[in-house]
Amino acid sequence: MTRLDLRLDLLGQALSRLREALAVPADAPLAVDGTIQRFEFAYELFWKTLKAVLLEVGVDTATPRDALVEAFAAGWLEDDRMAVRMLQARNLTLHTYDEALARDVYAEVPAFLALMDRAVASIRHRLAKTTAGEP
């Protein structure tokens, strides 16, 4: 197993944990806060995985925004606006806590999860093609 495979597996586990959090009814105690915490963790793994995969193909990125832009340019992210919104939501939840903001971000987490799932699938497909010797 390569380092990239390991990173993708760890990211897959984090996305599964986020999916579990979303399955908890929103009115359950700590559901919103717990889901946002798992989103923040998954997002960190996501952009750092993008950074590692991009570096593997010769593209060096320094920031989460750079990694998202380059992943979009590589065709791994299909919605650059949603990716930027995801970055903004993550930054908002990290630096401030407001109940209304938390609920707004919570409502967007399913779309963010879907975006990350599709990107991981795209990256895995690309890596499989590379391993098989395809361009």
N, C-alpha and C positions, 0 to 999 in steps of 0.2 A: 504494500500500500504506500502510495506516495504522500508527501506532505500535503499536496493539494487535495488528494482524496480524503485525508484525515480532516482537513479544514472543512471540506464540504460535508463530511459526515457529522462533525460537531455542529455545523450550522443547521443541518437537517434536524438534529436533535433539538436544537433551540427553537426551530420553527414548529416542531411537533409540540413542544411545551407551550408555545404561544397558542397553538391551535387548541390545546387542552384548556387554557385559560379562557379562550373565547367561548368554549362550550359551557362554562359556568354562567348561570343566569345573571344578568346585569344587576339585579336587585340583591344578590347575595352579598354578605359582608365581604369587603375587600376585593370584590370582583373587578371593579374598575381599576383600582390601584395596582392590584396584582397583575392584571393584564398589561397595563402600561409598563410596569417594571419588566415583565417578560419581553415586551416590545422593545424597550431600550436595550436589553441584553442581546436580543436577536439582531437588532439593527447594528450594534457594534460588531458582532461577529460577521454580519453581512458585508459591511463596507470593508472590513479588514480582509475578508475572503476575496472580495472583488480586487482589492489592492494586490493581494498575492497572485491571483490568476493573471491580472494585467502585467505584473512584473515578469511573470513567466513568458509572456509574449513580447516583452521588451518595452512595455509602457510603465514608466514610473510615476506614481501619484503620491501626493503628500497629504491631501485632505480628503474627508468624506465626499465633499462636493466634486473634487477632481475625479475620484474613483467612480462616482455615479455618472459624470459626464462621459468619461472614457468607456465605461461599460455600455452606455447607450450608443456611443459611436461604434463600438464593437458588435452591436446588435444583440447584446445579452439582456438589455432592459428595453422593453417595448414602449414605455410611457415615461418620457423624461419629466413631464410636469408632475406626475404622481411621485416619481422618485425625489424630486426637489421638495414636494409637499411633505414627503416622509421625513426628509432631513430636517425641515422646518419644525415639524411636529416633535421630532426627537429632541431638538434643541430647546423647544419650549418646555417640554416636560422635564428636562434635565435642570433647567435654571430657575424654574418658578413652579409653584403649586397653586392652582386655583381650581376649585371644584368644577366650574363651568368649562374651563379649558380642558380639564381631565376628561370630562364627558364628551367633549367635541373630539378629542384625539381618540378616545375609546371607540367612538363611532366609525372612525376611519381605519382602525387597525385591521379589520378584515380585508380591506382593499390593499393595505400595505403588505399583509401576509401573502395575498395572492400574487402581488408583484414580485416579492422575494422568491416565492415558490417557482414562478415561471423563469426567473433569472437563474436560479439554481439548476433547473432542468435544462436550460439553454447551455449553461456552462458545462454541465455533465455531458451533454450531447457533443459539444465541441471537443472536450477532452477525450471522449471515446473515439471520435473521428481521428484525432491527432495520434492516439495510441495505435489505431488501426492503420496509420500511415496515409490517411486521406488529408488533403489540404484543408 
